[in-house]
Amino acid sequence: GIGGSNPNKCFGTVAASGGLNIRANPDASSAIVGALTDGSYVELLAKTTGTPVSGNSNWFRVSNPNGYVSAYYIRVAAGSNQPWCN
């Protein structure tokens, strides 16, 4: 893509000072399947609705490991052109 952007991809940065758990389902009570450190740059594969975290009910699906992270703790990167991403 122009300027390094890719219209087929969506990326974000983790904004959670203690790190961010990756959950098996879009639910804060779901099993933890992994974790991301604060400042991690991660590819977001899809957005779905789940249990609200601080009033935000959006969750992103990530891979490696496959699971979900609360959108509350993700800052979507510039150049992420998927309509569902923002």
N, C-alpha and C positions, 0 to 999 in steps of 0.2 A: 504494500500500500504506500501511498504518498506520505512522506514524512515519518515513516515507520508505523503508521496506523494500519490496522487490518480490519476491514469492515465485517469480516466473518468471525471475529474474536471479541471477547470481552475480558478485561483484566481489572484487578483492583488491588489495593494495598490494605493490609490488616491494620486497624487502628484500635488495638486493645492492649493496654500496657502490660497486662499479665499473660498475654497470649490468647489465642482463640481456639476453642475446642471444635473439632469436626465431629458432627453427630451423624448417626445412622439414618435418622429421619429429621425433617424440619420441625424439631420439637426440643426445647431446652432440657427436657427430661429423658430424651432418647440416649441410647448408649453412645459413649465417646469412642470413636474409631481412629482418632488421630488428633493432632494439634498443629497450629501455625503460630509462629512467633510474631510479635509486634513488628510492623514494618515489612513483613513478607509480601512479595508481589506474587499474585496467584491468578491463574486463568479461571474465569467463572463460566460454567457450562450452561447454566439455565437458572431461571428465577422462579420461585414458587411461593405459595403462602403457607405459613405454619403458625405455631404459637408465637404471640407477640413477645418481643424483647424490648423493654423500655418504650413500648407503644408502637414499635415497628414490626409488622407481621410478615415482612419479606425475608426470604432465605435464598441463598445461592447454593447451587450444587457445584462441588469441586471434585477434582480427581486426585489420586495419590495422597491419601487413600480416598476412595469414592465415598462421598458423604455430603453433608450440608453445614453451612455456616450462616449465622445470623447476619443479614444485610446491615444491621445496626452498626456492626463493627468493620464494615468494608467501605472504603472510599474508592469509588469507581474511577479508573484512570481515563485521562483524556485520550481520545482516539478509539475508545470502545464504542463502536457504532451500532451494535445490535439494539433494536428498538426496546427490547425487554431489559436491557442492561441497566438503564438509569432509573 
